[in-house]
C-alpha cells in the first residue's frame, strides 16, 4: 500500500493527537455505520 493511502486512512481514523511531556493521547474519530445512521433517522421521523 502506498504511503499516501496509509496516511489518508490514519487521518480518517484519528481525530486528535496530544503530545505532553509525560504522555501521548490519541483520540479516535467515530463515524457510525450506515445501518446505524438509517436506524437513527427512522426513529427521529417516527412512523410514516
GUZA-859700 format. One record per residue: x, y, z of N, C-alpha, C, CB in turn; residue number from 1. Coordinates in steps of 0.02 Angstrom, whole numbers, plus 50000, padded with zeros to 5 digits. Glycine has a CB too. Layout:
N
+-------+-------+-------+-------+-------+-------+-------+-------+-------+-------+-------+-------+-----+
:   n.X :   n.Y :   n.Z :  ca.X :  ca.Y :  ca.Z :   c.X :   c.Y :   c.Z :  cb.X :  cb.Y :  cb.Z :  nr :
+-------+-------+-------+-------+-------+-------+-------+-------+-------+-------+-------+-------+-----+
:     X :     Y :     Z :     X :     Y :     Z :     X :     Y :     Z :     X :     Y :     Z : NUM :
...
+-------+-------+-------+-------+-------+-------+-------+-------+-------+-------+-------+-------+-----+
***
This chain:
48
+-------+-------+-------+-------+-------+-------+-------+-------+-------+-------+-------+-------+-----+
:   n.X :   n.Y :   n.Z :  ca.X :  ca.Y :  ca.Z :   c.X :   c.Y :   c.Z :  cb.X :  cb.Y :  cb.Z :  nr :
+-------+-------+-------+-------+-------+-------+-------+-------+-------+-------+-------+-------+-----+
: 50043 : 49941 : 50000 : 50000 : 50000 : 50000 : 50045 : 50062 : 50000 : 49951 : 50000 : 50062 :   1 :
: 50026 : 50110 : 49962 : 50066 : 50171 : 49956 : 50062 : 50213 : 50020 : 50041 : 50213 : 49896 :   2 :
: 50114 : 50251 : 50032 : 50118 : 50292 : 50093 : 50061 : 50342 : 50097 : 50185 : 50330 : 50094 :   3 :
: 50042 : 50372 : 50040 : 49986 : 50420 : 50040 : 49920 : 50386 : 50060 : 49979 : 50452 : 49970 :   4 :
: 49909 : 50325 : 50038 : 49849 : 50288 : 50056 : 49848 : 50274 : 50131 : 49845 : 50222 : 50016 :   5 :
: 49905 : 50254 : 50158 : 49910 : 50241 : 50230 : 49897 : 50304 : 50270 : 49980 : 50213 : 50247 :   6 :
: 49923 : 50360 : 50246 : 49912 : 50424 : 50280 : 49838 : 50443 : 50280 : 49954 : 50480 : 50247 :   7 :
: 49805 : 50435 : 50224 : 49733 : 50451 : 50219 : 49693 : 50408 : 50267 : 49708 : 50440 : 50147 :   8 :
: 49709 : 50345 : 50273 : 49673 : 50300 : 50319 : 49684 : 50323 : 50391 : 49696 : 50227 : 50310 :   9 :
: 49747 : 50336 : 50409 : 49763 : 50359 : 50477 : 49728 : 50425 : 50493 : 49839 : 50366 : 50486 :  10 :
: 49728 : 50471 : 50446 : 49696 : 50536 : 50458 : 49620 : 50530 : 50465 : 49713 : 50584 : 50401 :  11 :
: 49590 : 50482 : 50431 : 49518 : 50473 : 50437 : 49499 : 50439 : 50502 : 49491 : 50433 : 50378 :  12 :
: 49545 : 50401 : 50532 : 49530 : 50365 : 50594 : 49546 : 50405 : 50657 : 49569 : 50301 : 50596 :  13 :
: 49593 : 50453 : 50653 : 49616 : 50489 : 50712 : 49590 : 50560 : 50711 : 49693 : 50488 : 50716 :  14 :
: 49557 : 50579 : 50765 : 49529 : 50646 : 50772 : 49582 : 50695 : 50797 : 49469 : 50645 : 50820 :  15 :
: 49621 : 50675 : 50847 : 49669 : 50721 : 50878 : 49725 : 50681 : 50912 : 49634 : 50767 : 50929 :  16 :
: 49785 : 50707 : 50910 : 49842 : 50679 : 50946 : 49871 : 50735 : 50990 : 49896 : 50651 : 50897 :  17 :
: 49876 : 50720 : 51055 : 49903 : 50768 : 51103 : 49968 : 50739 : 51131 : 49852 : 50784 : 51161 :  18 :
: 50023 : 50776 : 51123 : 50088 : 50754 : 51149 : 50106 : 50799 : 51207 : 50143 : 50755 : 51093 :  19 :
: 50114 : 50769 : 51266 : 50131 : 50805 : 51327 : 50201 : 50783 : 51348 : 50079 : 50792 : 51383 :  20 :
: 50227 : 50812 : 51400 : 50294 : 50793 : 51425 : 50296 : 50720 : 51446 : 50314 : 50837 : 51483 :  21 :
: 50241 : 50695 : 51475 : 50242 : 50627 : 51504 : 50196 : 50578 : 51470 : 50225 : 50631 : 51576 :  22 :
: 50156 : 50599 : 51421 : 50110 : 50553 : 51389 : 50091 : 50575 : 51319 : 50047 : 50545 : 51432 :  23 :
: 50063 : 50528 : 51282 : 50036 : 50541 : 51216 : 49964 : 50517 : 51216 : 50078 : 50506 : 51159 :  24 :
: 49917 : 50560 : 51198 : 49847 : 50543 : 51197 : 49824 : 50543 : 51124 : 49804 : 50593 : 51240 :  25 :
: 49792 : 50487 : 51103 : 49765 : 50482 : 51035 : 49690 : 50475 : 51040 : 49797 : 50420 : 50997 :  26 :
: 49654 : 50522 : 51010 : 49581 : 50521 : 51010 : 49558 : 50499 : 50941 : 49551 : 50592 : 51029 :  27 :
: 49520 : 50444 : 50940 : 49497 : 50416 : 50877 : 49431 : 50447 : 50856 : 49491 : 50341 : 50882 :  28 :
: 49420 : 50452 : 50791 : 49357 : 50475 : 50763 : 49305 : 50421 : 50770 : 49365 : 50496 : 50690 :  29 :
: 49242 : 50442 : 50773 : 49187 : 50394 : 50773 : 49140 : 50412 : 50717 : 49150 : 50392 : 50842 :  30 :
: 49133 : 50367 : 50672 : 49085 : 50376 : 50617 : 49041 : 50314 : 50616 : 49122 : 50386 : 50548 :  31 :
: 48976 : 50323 : 50633 : 48932 : 50265 : 50636 : 48923 : 50231 : 50569 : 48864 : 50286 : 50664 :  32 :
: 48908 : 50167 : 50571 : 48896 : 50128 : 50510 : 48833 : 50154 : 50477 : 48890 : 50052 : 50526 :  33 :
: 48826 : 50143 : 50412 : 48768 : 50168 : 50376 : 48703 : 50138 : 50402 : 48775 : 50153 : 50301 :  34 :
: 48705 : 50075 : 50425 : 48645 : 50044 : 50454 : 48623 : 50081 : 50517 : 48658 : 49970 : 50470 :  35 :
: 48671 : 50101 : 50557 : 48655 : 50138 : 50618 : 48626 : 50206 : 50602 : 48718 : 50145 : 50662 :  36 :
: 48653 : 50240 : 50552 : 48627 : 50305 : 50531 : 48555 : 50299 : 50507 : 48670 : 50336 : 50475 :  37 :
: 48541 : 50249 : 50467 : 48473 : 50238 : 50441 : 48424 : 50224 : 50498 : 48472 : 50181 : 50391 :  38 :
: 48444 : 50182 : 50545 : 48401 : 50166 : 50602 : 48386 : 50229 : 50643 : 48432 : 50113 : 50646 :  39 :
: 48436 : 50271 : 50654 : 48426 : 50332 : 50692 : 48380 : 50380 : 50655 : 48492 : 50366 : 50707 :  40 :
: 48387 : 50386 : 50590 : 48344 : 50431 : 50551 : 48272 : 50407 : 50554 : 48368 : 50435 : 50479 :  41 :
: 48261 : 50342 : 50552 : 48192 : 50316 : 50554 : 48161 : 50330 : 50623 : 48192 : 50240 : 50540 :  42 :
: 48201 : 50325 : 50676 : 48174 : 50339 : 50743 : 48156 : 50413 : 50750 : 48225 : 50319 : 50798 :  43 :
: 48197 : 50458 : 50721 : 48183 : 50530 : 50726 : 48118 : 50549 : 50690 : 48241 : 50570 : 50697 :  44 :
: 48107 : 50519 : 50632 : 48048 : 50536 : 50593 : 47985 : 50505 : 50621 : 48057 : 50515 : 50521 :  45 :
: 47992 : 50448 : 50652 : 47934 : 50413 : 50678 : 47898 : 50375 : 50623 : 47886 : 50462 : 50712 :  46 :
: 47843 : 50343 : 50639 : 47807 : 50304 : 50588 : 47775 : 50350 : 50536 : 47753 : 50261 : 50620 :  47 :
: 47775 : 50324 : 50475 : 47751 : 50355 : 50415 : 47701 : 50407 : 50420 : 47726 : 50309 : 50375 :  48 :
+-------+-------+-------+-------+-------+-------+-------+-------+-------+-------+-------+-------+-----+
***
